Amino acid sequence: MRAVVTCEACGFRQEVAREIPQPTSFHIICHRCEQSLRVSVTPADIRTAEAMLRTRSPIA
Ligand SMILES: [Zn+2]
């Protein structure tokens, strides 16, 4: 899945351009104000992302 993180300091929304196959947490640096942002991906987030992917995919 791909995550979109909103900076708590300046409100800048940035997409995390990495695959996140399972629940995890990590830090990224805000591209605008360079604040360190903690990103948490929960099992629910993974399920939501997978459900969205399935909805978009054509039926094979
Ligand atoms: Zn920021």
N, CA, C, O and the ligand as a Tripos MOL2 file, in Angstrom:
@<TRIPOS>MOLECULE
protein
  241   239    61     0     0
PROTEIN
NO_CHARGES

@<TRIPOS>ATOM
      1 N           0.8370   -1.1900    0.0000 N.3       1 MET1
      2 CA          0.0000    0.0000    0.0000 C.3       1 MET1
      3 C           0.8740    1.2420    0.0000 C.2       1 MET1
      4 O           2.0570    1.1790    0.3320 O.2       1 MET1
      5 N           0.2860    2.3680   -0.3740 N.am      2 ARG2
      6 CA          0.9900    3.6340   -0.2870 C.3       2 ARG2
      7 C           0.2540    4.5060    0.7050 C.2       2 ARG2
      8 O          -0.9760    4.5560    0.7140 O.2       2 ARG2
      9 N           1.0130    5.1920    1.5390 N.am      3 ALA3
     10 CA          0.4160    6.0020    2.5810 C.3       3 ALA3
     11 C           0.5610    7.4830    2.2460 C.2       3 ALA3
     12 O           1.5440    7.9010    1.6340 O.2       3 ALA3
     13 N          -0.4270    8.2640    2.6530 N.am      4 VAL4
     14 CA         -0.3230    9.7170    2.5610 C.3       4 VAL4
     15 C          -0.2440   10.2530    3.9760 C.2       4 VAL4
     16 O          -1.1160    9.9790    4.8010 O.2       4 VAL4
     17 N           0.7990   11.0140    4.2560 N.am      5 VAL5
     18 CA          1.0510   11.5030    5.5980 C.3       5 VAL5
     19 C           0.8940   13.0180    5.6050 C.2       5 VAL5
     20 O           1.4580   13.7180    4.7640 O.2       5 VAL5
     21 N           0.1170   13.5150    6.5700 N.am      6 THR6
     22 CA         -0.0270   14.9620    6.7210 C.3       6 THR6
     23 C           0.8710   15.4380    7.8500 C.2       6 THR6
     24 O           0.7730   14.9570    8.9790 O.2       6 THR6
     25 N           1.7520   16.3890    7.5380 N.am      7 CYS7
     26 CA          2.6800   16.9170    8.5370 C.3       7 CYS7
     27 C           1.9130   17.6270    9.6440 C.2       7 CYS7
     28 O           1.0440   18.4550    9.3700 O.2       7 CYS7
     29 N           2.2330   17.3050   10.8880 N.am      8 GLU8
     30 CA          1.5490   17.9350   12.0150 C.3       8 GLU8
     31 C           1.9800   19.3820   12.2000 C.2       8 GLU8
     32 O           1.2480   20.1810   12.7850 O.2       8 GLU8
     33 N           3.1500   19.7190   11.7090 N.am      9 ALA9
     34 CA          3.6870   21.0570   11.9280 C.3       9 ALA9
     35 C           3.1800   22.0530   10.8990 C.2       9 ALA9
     36 O           2.7740   23.1580   11.2570 O.2       9 ALA9
     37 N           3.1980   21.6720    9.6020 N.am     10 CYS10
     38 CA          2.8510   22.6340    8.5580 C.3      10 CYS10
     39 C           1.6720   22.1900    7.7120 C.2      10 CYS10
     40 O           1.2060   22.9500    6.8630 O.2      10 CYS10
     41 N           1.1780   20.9780    7.9220 N.am     11 GLY11
     42 CA         -0.0020   20.5280    7.2000 C.3      11 GLY11
     43 C           0.2710   20.0310    5.7960 C.2      11 GLY11
     44 O          -0.6660   19.7310    5.0570 O.2      11 GLY11
     45 N           1.5130   19.9380    5.4190 N.am     12 PHE12
     46 CA          1.8710   19.4830    4.0760 C.3      12 PHE12
     47 C           1.5830   17.9950    3.9370 C.2      12 PHE12
     48 O           1.9930   17.1940    4.7770 O.2      12 PHE12
     49 N           0.8690   17.6290    2.8610 N.am     13 ARG13
     50 CA          0.5440   16.2230    2.6230 C.3      13 ARG13
     51 C           1.5520   15.6340    1.6530 C.2      13 ARG13
     52 O           1.8100   16.1870    0.5840 O.2      13 ARG13
     53 N           2.1090   14.5150    2.0440 N.am     14 GLN14
     54 CA          3.0900   13.8900    1.1830 C.3      14 GLN14
     55 C           2.8570   12.3930    1.1070 C.2      14 GLN14
     56 O           2.4980   11.7450    2.0900 O.2      14 GLN14
     57 N           3.0690   11.8700   -0.0720 N.am     15 GLU15
     58 CA          2.8590   10.4610   -0.3080 C.3      15 GLU15
     59 C           4.1390    9.7000    0.0080 C.2      15 GLU15
     60 O           5.2400   10.1100   -0.3610 O.2      15 GLU15
     61 N           3.9630    8.5820    0.7010 N.am     16 VAL16
     62 CA          5.1130    7.7340    1.0080 C.3      16 VAL16
     63 C           5.3010    6.7700   -0.1540 C.2      16 VAL16
     64 O           4.4880    5.8700   -0.3640 O.2      16 VAL16
     65 N           6.3580    6.9600   -0.8910 N.am     17 ALA17
     66 CA          6.5730    6.1870   -2.1170 C.3      17 ALA17
     67 C           7.3380    4.9060   -1.8100 C.2      17 ALA17
     68 O           8.4340    4.6700   -2.3190 O.2      17 ALA17
     69 N           6.7330    4.1020   -0.9760 N.am     18 ARG18
     70 CA          7.3460    2.7950   -0.7240 C.3      18 ARG18
     71 C           6.2380    1.7870   -0.4780 C.2      18 ARG18
     72 O           5.1680    2.1310    0.0240 O.2      18 ARG18
     73 N           6.4960    0.5820   -0.8240 N.am     19 GLU19
     74 CA          5.5040   -0.4480   -0.5920 C.3      19 GLU19
     75 C           5.4790   -0.8010    0.8900 C.2      19 GLU19
     76 O           6.5260   -0.9450    1.5210 O.2      19 GLU19
     77 N           4.2720   -0.9370    1.4400 N.am     20 ILE20
     78 CA          4.1070   -1.2740    2.8570 C.3      20 ILE20
     79 C           3.2540   -2.5300    2.9220 C.2      20 ILE20
     80 O           2.0280   -2.4350    2.9850 O.2      20 ILE20
     81 N           3.8730   -3.7010    2.9080 N.am     21 PRO21
     82 CA          3.1080   -4.9460    2.8170 C.3      21 PRO21
     83 C           2.5200   -5.4000    4.1390 C.2      21 PRO21
     84 O           1.6500   -6.2710    4.1530 O.2      21 PRO21
     85 N           2.9680   -4.8360    5.2510 N.am     22 GLN22
     86 CA          2.4750   -5.2950    6.5390 C.3      22 GLN22
     87 C           2.5470   -4.1450    7.5490 C.2      22 GLN22
     88 O           3.2380   -3.1520    7.3240 O.2      22 GLN22
     89 N           1.8230   -4.2940    8.6640 N.am     23 PRO23
     90 CA          1.7990   -3.2250    9.6650 C.3      23 PRO23
     91 C           3.2050   -2.8720   10.1470 C.2      23 PRO23
     92 O           4.0300   -3.7500   10.4030 O.2      23 PRO23
     93 N           3.4540   -1.5990   10.2610 N.am     24 THR24
     94 CA          4.7710   -1.1370   10.6700 C.3      24 THR24
     95 C           4.6730    0.3130   11.0970 C.2      24 THR24
     96 O           3.6130    0.9300   10.9980 O.2      24 THR24
     97 N           5.7820    0.8540   11.5730 N.am     25 SER25
     98 CA          5.8590    2.2940   11.7960 C.3      25 SER25
     99 C           7.2720    2.7340   11.4650 C.2      25 SER25
    100 O           8.2350    1.9930   11.6630 O.2      25 SER25
    101 N           7.3800    3.9540   10.9580 N.am     26 PHE26
    102 CA          8.6920    4.4630   10.5700 C.3      26 PHE26
    103 C           8.6200    5.9840   10.5620 C.2      26 PHE26
    104 O           7.5570    6.5680   10.7690 O.2      26 PHE26
    105 N           9.7310    6.6000   10.3270 N.am     27 HIS27
    106 CA          9.7830    8.0550   10.2910 C.3      27 HIS27
    107 C          10.1330    8.5370    8.8920 C.2      27 HIS27
    108 O          10.9380    7.9260    8.1900 O.2      27 HIS27
    109 N           9.5220    9.6300    8.5070 N.am     28 ILE28
    110 CA          9.9250   10.3090    7.2800 C.3      28 ILE28
    111 C          10.1790   11.7730    7.6160 C.2      28 ILE28
    112 O           9.7810   12.2580    8.6760 O.2      28 ILE28
    113 N          10.8340   12.4570    6.7180 N.am     29 ILE29
    114 CA         11.1090   13.8840    6.9090 C.3      29 ILE29
    115 C          10.1760   14.6900    6.0180 C.2      29 ILE29
    116 O          10.0970   14.4520    4.8130 O.2      29 ILE29
    117 N           9.4720   15.6460    6.6150 N.am     30 CYS30
    118 CA          8.5740   16.5020    5.8480 C.3      30 CYS30
    119 C           9.3660   17.2380    4.7750 C.2      30 CYS30
    120 O          10.4230   17.8090    5.0410 O.2      30 CYS30
    121 N           8.8310   17.2140    3.5550 N.am     31 HIS31
    122 CA          9.5430   17.8480    2.4420 C.3      31 HIS31
    123 C           9.5010   19.3750    2.5340 C.2      31 HIS31
    124 O          10.3170   20.0530    1.9100 O.2      31 HIS31
    125 N           8.5670   19.9140    3.2970 N.am     32 ARG32
    126 CA          8.4380   21.3650    3.3640 C.3      32 ARG32
    127 C           9.2000   21.9380    4.5610 C.2      32 ARG32
    128 O           9.9990   22.8600    4.3990 O.2      32 ARG32
    129 N           8.9600   21.3980    5.7620 N.am     33 CYS33
    130 CA          9.5500   22.0210    6.9540 C.3      33 CYS33
    131 C          10.6060   21.1300    7.6030 C.2      33 CYS33
    132 O          11.2080   21.5160    8.6050 O.2      33 CYS33
    133 N          10.8350   19.9500    7.0450 N.am     34 GLU34
    134 CA         11.8930   19.0420    7.4980 C.3      34 GLU34
    135 C          11.6860   18.5240    8.9100 C.2      34 GLU34
    136 O          12.6330   18.0850    9.5630 O.2      34 GLU34
    137 N          10.4510   18.5760    9.3770 N.am     35 GLN35
    138 CA         10.1310   17.9710   10.6640 C.3      35 GLN35
    139 C          10.0600   16.4550   10.5050 C.2      35 GLN35
    140 O           9.6070   15.9570    9.4750 O.2      35 GLN35
    141 N          10.5000   15.7340   11.5050 N.am     36 SER36
    142 CA         10.4040   14.2800   11.4690 C.3      36 SER36
    143 C           8.9830   13.8570   11.7980 C.2      36 SER36
    144 O           8.4270   14.2590   12.8200 O.2      36 SER36
    145 N           8.3950   13.0380   10.9190 N.am     37 LEU37
    146 CA          7.0190   12.5970   11.1060 C.3      37 LEU37
    147 C           6.9970   11.0990   11.3380 C.2      37 LEU37
    148 O           7.6540   10.3430   10.6230 O.2      37 LEU37
    149 N           6.2330   10.6670   12.3480 N.am     38 ARG38
    150 CA          6.1000    9.2400   12.6000 C.3      38 ARG38
    151 C           4.9040    8.7180   11.8270 C.2      38 ARG38
    152 O           3.8130    9.2840   11.8960 O.2      38 ARG38
    153 N           5.1110    7.6440   11.0970 N.am     39 VAL39
    154 CA          4.0600    7.0350   10.2980 C.3      39 VAL39
    155 C           3.7400    5.6800   10.8960 C.2      39 VAL39
    156 O           4.6310    4.8460   11.0590 O.2      39 VAL39
    157 N           2.4830    5.4520   11.2220 N.am     40 SER40
    158 CA          2.0500    4.1580   11.7340 C.3      40 SER40
    159 C           1.0780    3.5240   10.7510 C.2      40 SER40
    160 O           0.0940    4.1460   10.3520 O.2      40 SER40
    161 N           1.3540    2.3010   10.3680 N.am     41 VAL41
    162 CA          0.4590    1.5540    9.4940 C.3      41 VAL41
    163 C          -0.1090    0.3920   10.3080 C.2      41 VAL41
    164 O           0.6260   -0.4840   10.7650 O.2      41 VAL41
    165 N          -1.4320    0.4040   10.4770 N.am     42 THR42
    166 CA         -2.0910   -0.6130   11.2810 C.3      42 THR42
    167 C          -2.6230   -1.7320   10.3930 C.2      42 THR42
    168 O          -2.7510   -1.5540    9.1820 O.2      42 THR42
    169 N          -2.9330   -2.8780   10.9850 N.am     43 PRO43
    170 CA         -3.5650   -3.9490   10.2050 C.3      43 PRO43
    171 C          -4.8190   -3.4710    9.4840 C.2      43 PRO43
    172 O          -5.0900   -3.9100    8.3670 O.2      43 PRO43
    173 N          -5.5850   -2.5820   10.1010 N.am     44 ALA44
    174 CA         -6.7940   -2.0600    9.4640 C.3      44 ALA44
    175 C          -6.4300   -1.2500    8.2180 C.2      44 ALA44
    176 O          -7.1330   -1.3030    7.2090 O.2      44 ALA44
    177 N          -5.3270   -0.5000    8.2960 N.am     45 ASP45
    178 CA         -4.8900    0.2700    7.1330 C.3      45 ASP45
    179 C          -4.5450   -0.6540    5.9830 C.2      45 ASP45
    180 O          -4.8870   -0.3730    4.8340 O.2      45 ASP45
    181 N          -3.8730   -1.7510    6.2810 N.am     46 ILE46
    182 CA         -3.4950   -2.7120    5.2420 C.3      46 ILE46
    183 C          -4.7470   -3.2940    4.6080 C.2      46 ILE46
    184 O          -4.8450   -3.3880    3.3850 O.2      46 ILE46
    185 N          -5.7030   -3.6840    5.4440 N.am     47 ARG47
    186 CA         -6.9310   -4.2800    4.8950 C.3      47 ARG47
    187 C          -7.6700   -3.2800    4.0120 C.2      47 ARG47
    188 O          -8.1680   -3.6390    2.9450 O.2      47 ARG47
    189 N          -7.7400   -2.0310    4.4530 N.am     48 THR48
    190 CA         -8.4250   -1.0010    3.6670 C.3      48 THR48
    191 C          -7.7460   -0.8140    2.3250 C.2      48 THR48
    192 O          -8.4090   -0.7190    1.2920 O.2      48 THR48
    193 N          -6.4250   -0.7620    2.3410 N.am     49 ALA49
    194 CA         -5.6870   -0.5530    1.0930 C.3      49 ALA49
    195 C          -5.8910   -1.7270    0.1450 C.2      49 ALA49
    196 O          -6.0770   -1.5380   -1.0570 O.2      49 ALA49
    197 N          -5.8550   -2.9360    0.6910 N.am     50 GLU50
    198 CA         -6.0310   -4.1130   -0.1610 C.3      50 GLU50
    199 C          -7.4430   -4.1550   -0.7330 C.2      50 GLU50
    200 O          -7.6370   -4.5350   -1.8880 O.2      50 GLU50
    201 N          -8.4160   -3.7700    0.0600 N.am     51 ALA51
    202 CA         -9.7940   -3.7610   -0.4240 C.3      51 ALA51
    203 C          -9.9550   -2.7550   -1.5600 C.2      51 ALA51
    204 O         -10.6690   -3.0190   -2.5280 O.2      51 ALA51
    205 N          -9.2980   -1.6070   -1.4460 N.am     52 MET52
    206 CA         -9.3630   -0.5940   -2.4960 C.3      52 MET52
    207 C          -8.7110   -1.1250   -3.7710 C.2      52 MET52
    208 O          -9.2250   -0.9050   -4.8670 O.2      52 MET52
    209 N          -7.5940   -1.8140   -3.6340 N.am     53 LEU53
    210 CA         -6.9120   -2.3620   -4.8030 C.3      53 LEU53
    211 C          -7.8060   -3.3790   -5.5090 C.2      53 LEU53
    212 O          -7.8960   -3.3970   -6.7360 O.2      53 LEU53
    213 N          -8.4650   -4.2250   -4.7120 N.am     54 ARG54
    214 CA         -9.3320   -5.2390   -5.3120 C.3      54 ARG54
    215 C         -10.4960   -4.5880   -6.0400 C.2      54 ARG54
    216 O         -10.9060   -5.0500   -7.1050 O.2      54 ARG54
    217 N         -11.0340   -3.5040   -5.4620 N.am     55 THR55
    218 CA        -12.1650   -2.8250   -6.0820 C.3      55 THR55
    219 C         -11.7850   -2.2320   -7.4290 C.2      55 THR55
    220 O         -12.5670   -2.2560   -8.3800 O.2      55 THR55
    221 N         -10.5510   -1.6910   -7.4950 N.am     56 ARG56
    222 CA        -10.1080   -1.0420   -8.7310 C.3      56 ARG56
    223 C          -9.7280   -2.0500   -9.8080 C.2      56 ARG56
    224 O          -9.8040   -1.7550  -11.0000 O.2      56 ARG56
    225 N          -9.3170   -3.2470   -9.3780 N.am     57 SER57
    226 CA         -8.8050   -4.2000  -10.3620 C.3      57 SER57
    227 C          -9.9420   -4.7980  -11.1890 C.2      57 SER57
    228 O         -11.0060   -5.0920  -10.6430 O.2      57 SER57
    229 N          -9.7390   -4.9800  -12.4760 N.am     58 PRO58
    230 CA        -10.7440   -5.6690  -13.2950 C.3      58 PRO58
    231 C         -10.8290   -7.1380  -12.9100 C.2      58 PRO58
    232 O          -9.8450   -7.7350  -12.4720 O.2      58 PRO58
    233 N         -12.0080   -7.7130  -13.0760 N.am     59 ILE59
    234 CA        -12.1980   -9.1090  -12.7150 C.3      59 ILE59
    235 C         -11.5110   -9.9930  -13.7670 C.2      59 ILE59
    236 O         -11.7830   -9.8980  -14.9640 O.2      59 ILE59
    237 N         -10.6290  -10.8400  -13.2820 N.am     60 ALA60
    238 CA         -9.8580  -11.6450  -14.2400 C.3      60 ALA60
    239 C         -10.6450  -12.8910  -14.6380 C.2      60 ALA60
    240 O         -10.1660  -13.6950  -15.4370 O.2      60 ALA60
    241 ZN          5.9880   19.9860    7.5460 Zn       61 ZN61
@<TRIPOS>BOND
     1     1     2 1
     2     2     3 1
     3     3     4 2
     4     3     5 am
     5     5     6 1
     6     6     7 1
     7     7     8 2
     8     7     9 am
     9     9    10 1
    10    10    11 1
    11    11    12 2
    12    11    13 am
    13    13    14 1
    14    14    15 1
    15    15    16 2
    16    15    17 am
    17    17    18 1
    18    18    19 1
    19    19    20 2
    20    19    21 am
    21    21    22 1
    22    22    23 1
    23    23    24 2
    24    23    25 am
    25    25    26 1
    26    26    27 1
    27    27    28 2
    28    27    29 am
    29    29    30 1
    30    30    31 1
    31    31    32 2
    32    31    33 am
    33    33    34 1
    34    34    35 1
    35    35    36 2
    36    35    37 am
    37    37    38 1
    38    38    39 1
    39    39    40 2
    40    39    41 am
    41    41    42 1
    42    42    43 1
    43    43    44 2
    44    43    45 am
    45    45    46 1
    46    46    47 1
    47    47    48 2
    48    47    49 am
    49    49    50 1
    50    50    51 1
    51    51    52 2
    52    51    53 am
    53    53    54 1
    54    54    55 1
    55    55    56 2
    56    55    57 am
    57    57    58 1
    58    58    59 1
    59    59    60 2
    60    59    61 am
    61    61    62 1
    62    62    63 1
    63    63    64 2
    64    63    65 am
    65    65    66 1
    66    66    67 1
    67    67    68 2
    68    67    69 am
    69    69    70 1
    70    70    71 1
    71    71    72 2
    72    71    73 am
    73    73    74 1
    74    74    75 1
    75    75    76 2
    76    75    77 am
    77    77    78 1
    78    78    79 1
    79    79    80 2
    80    79    81 am
    81    81    82 1
    82    82    83 1
    83    83    84 2
    84    83    85 am
    85    85    86 1
    86    86    87 1
    87    87    88 2
    88    87    89 am
    89    89    90 1
    90    90    91 1
    91    91    92 2
    92    91    93 am
    93    93    94 1
    94    94    95 1
    95    95    96 2
    96    95    97 am
    97    97    98 1
    98    98    99 1
    99    99   100 2
   100    99   101 am
   101   101   102 1
   102   102   103 1
   103   103   104 2
   104   103   105 am
   105   105   106 1
   106   106   107 1
   107   107   108 2
   108   107   109 am
   109   109   110 1
   110   110   111 1
   111   111   112 2
   112   111   113 am
   113   113   114 1
   114   114   115 1
   115   115   116 2
   116   115   117 am
   117   117   118 1
   118   118   119 1
   119   119   120 2
   120   119   121 am
   121   121   122 1
   122   122   123 1
   123   123   124 2
   124   123   125 am
   125   125   126 1
   126   126   127 1
   127   127   128 2
   128   127   129 am
   129   129   130 1
   130   130   131 1
   131   131   132 2
   132   131   133 am
   133   133   134 1
   134   134   135 1
   135   135   136 2
   136   135   137 am
   137   137   138 1
   138   138   139 1
   139   139   140 2
   140   139   141 am
   141   141   142 1
   142   142   143 1
   143   143   144 2
   144   143   145 am
   145   145   146 1
   146   146   147 1
   147   147   148 2
   148   147   149 am
   149   149   150 1
   150   150   151 1
   151   151   152 2
   152   151   153 am
   153   153   154 1
   154   154   155 1
   155   155   156 2
   156   155   157 am
   157   157   158 1
   158   158   159 1
   159   159   160 2
   160   159   161 am
   161   161   162 1
   162   162   163 1
   163   163   164 2
   164   163   165 am
   165   165   166 1
   166   166   167 1
   167   167   168 2
   168   167   169 am
   169   169   170 1
   170   170   171 1
   171   171   172 2
   172   171   173 am
   173   173   174 1
   174   174   175 1
   175   175   176 2
   176   175   177 am
   177   177   178 1
   178   178   179 1
   179   179   180 2
   180   179   181 am
   181   181   182 1
   182   182   183 1
   183   183   184 2
   184   183   185 am
   185   185   186 1
   186   186   187 1
   187   187   188 2
   188   187   189 am
   189   189   190 1
   190   190   191 1
   191   191   192 2
   192   191   193 am
   193   193   194 1
   194   194   195 1
   195   195   196 2
   196   195   197 am
   197   197   198 1
   198   198   199 1
   199   199   200 2
   200   199   201 am
   201   201   202 1
   202   202   203 1
   203   203   204 2
   204   203   205 am
   205   205   206 1
   206   206   207 1
   207   207   208 2
   208   207   209 am
   209   209   210 1
   210   210   211 1
   211   211   212 2
   212   211   213 am
   213   213   214 1
   214   214   215 1
   215   215   216 2
   216   215   217 am
   217   217   218 1
   218   218   219 1
   219   219   220 2
   220   219   221 am
   221   221   222 1
   222   222   223 1
   223   223   224 2
   224   223   225 am
   225   225   226 1
   226   226   227 1
   227   227   228 2
   228   227   229 am
   229   229   230 1
   230   230   231 1
   231   231   232 2
   232   231   233 am
   233   233   234 1
   234   234   235 1
   235   235   236 2
   236   235   237 am
   237   237   238 1
   238   238   239 1
   239   239   240 2
@<TRIPOS>SUBSTRUCTURE
     1 MET1         2 RESIDUE 1 A MET
     2 ARG2         6 RESIDUE 1 A ARG
     3 ALA3        10 RESIDUE 1 A ALA
     4 VAL4        14 RESIDUE 1 A VAL
     5 VAL5        18 RESIDUE 1 A VAL
     6 THR6        22 RESIDUE 1 A THR
     7 CYS7        26 RESIDUE 1 A CYS
     8 GLU8        30 RESIDUE 1 A GLU
     9 ALA9        34 RESIDUE 1 A ALA
    10 CYS10       38 RESIDUE 1 A CYS
    11 GLY11       42 RESIDUE 1 A GLY
    12 PHE12       46 RESIDUE 1 A PHE
    13 ARG13       50 RESIDUE 1 A ARG
    14 GLN14       54 RESIDUE 1 A GLN
    15 GLU15       58 RESIDUE 1 A GLU
    16 VAL16       62 RESIDUE 1 A VAL
    17 ALA17       66 RESIDUE 1 A ALA
    18 ARG18       70 RESIDUE 1 A ARG
    19 GLU19       74 RESIDUE 1 A GLU
    20 ILE20       78 RESIDUE 1 A ILE
    21 PRO21       82 RESIDUE 1 A PRO
    22 GLN22       86 RESIDUE 1 A GLN
    23 PRO23       90 RESIDUE 1 A PRO
    24 THR24       94 RESIDUE 1 A THR
    25 SER25       98 RESIDUE 1 A SER
    26 PHE26      102 RESIDUE 1 A PHE
    27 HIS27      106 RESIDUE 1 A HIS
    28 ILE28      110 RESIDUE 1 A ILE
    29 ILE29      114 RESIDUE 1 A ILE
    30 CYS30      118 RESIDUE 1 A CYS
    31 HIS31      122 RESIDUE 1 A HIS
    32 ARG32      126 RESIDUE 1 A ARG
    33 CYS33      130 RESIDUE 1 A CYS
    34 GLU34      134 RESIDUE 1 A GLU
    35 GLN35      138 RESIDUE 1 A GLN
    36 SER36      142 RESIDUE 1 A SER
    37 LEU37      146 RESIDUE 1 A LEU
    38 ARG38      150 RESIDUE 1 A ARG
    39 VAL39      154 RESIDUE 1 A VAL
    40 SER40      158 RESIDUE 1 A SER
    41 VAL41      162 RESIDUE 1 A VAL
    42 THR42      166 RESIDUE 1 A THR
    43 PRO43      170 RESIDUE 1 A PRO
    44 ALA44      174 RESIDUE 1 A ALA
    45 ASP45      178 RESIDUE 1 A ASP
    46 ILE46      182 RESIDUE 1 A ILE
    47 ARG47      186 RESIDUE 1 A ARG
    48 THR48      190 RESIDUE 1 A THR
    49 ALA49      194 RESIDUE 1 A ALA
    50 GLU50      198 RESIDUE 1 A GLU
    51 ALA51      202 RESIDUE 1 A ALA
    52 MET52      206 RESIDUE 1 A MET
    53 LEU53      210 RESIDUE 1 A LEU
    54 ARG54      214 RESIDUE 1 A ARG
    55 THR55      218 RESIDUE 1 A THR
    56 ARG56      222 RESIDUE 1 A ARG
    57 SER57      226 RESIDUE 1 A SER
    58 PRO58      230 RESIDUE 1 A PRO
    59 ILE59      234 RESIDUE 1 A ILE
    60 ALA60      238 RESIDUE 1 A ALA
    61 ZN61       241 GROUP 0 **** ****
